[in-house]
């Protein structure tokens, strides 16, 4: 991670800070304000990241997550739990024909693709419940405090909504369209389905919002675009992202639209929307105003929100940003597969190892 160069930069910054501080210590108040500005400009708030632990990966690695100070690794139908020093606590094997897995914030969900069996595990890896559905499962999404199960049979597609105890609280059958995305609001009173309609001359994405009891609350449509992302931000207010644009939908009405090229990722934090497209990160308020925009020379593909800053990463580079200012930037020696947040640390996943940065 170019440690010598980073230490040299840090030493130079410290020298400059001390030098300027001595000169301006007895200066006028306006010069003291200038001094504070200079400190901010040269990056006194920057962070240094070092590899504090490196864990060698044994066997196949398909996905990885972090829960309560432990790393959970999934690969070859095996779920393993590791401490941050690399020692293995346990490993479990699941004998399913074709296994799917979703790592959520509240738990781990293992299911049989094309079948109906679902295993609900807590973050410690303990099986809480086994649920059986009749349809073949395509995917499982954890949305707020609920599970949305996307399944399919010969007649059409279905969404089953489960609470965290595995009880089905709602279901919706779709017989002539394909389900693209699904989400539910925090209160669990409304959910949204985006559907792909291929019945006309052109493709059309439709957004339907339902009451949990099944009543259709609103419908909106977007022509010639495929929706990739939906998320509630308030009562019946929805952020929707297609392959070409970002939409704010309120009770079926599209209040604003912003077009983008080469959209790569989106993350929503409270009242802010971070969208990464091309080589640019843009932060947008819920009323559609651009609050910040920053472009890069390097390629980044994913956004990872941390506690007090955000991380962007691509195959080679990662960068940390706080209020648009750069906290750190590194070029890695090996290709990055994934980065996850581990408390105040970053966990970098490579093909053959995991590096814990702190």
PyMOL commands that set and color helices and strands:
alter all, ss='L'
color gray80, all
select helices_A, chain A and resi 3-24+29-42
alter helices_A, ss='H'
color red, helices_A
select strands_A, chain A and resi 51-56+63-67+70-75+78-82+88-93+99-103+108-112+117-121+127-132+136-143+146-152+157-163+168-174+178-184+190-197+204-211+216-223+227-234+237-242+245-250+253-259+263-269+272-277+280-285+290-295+302-305+310-313+317-322+325-331+338-342+345-349+353-357
alter strands_A, ss='S'
color yellow, strands_A
deselect
rebuild
show_as cartoon
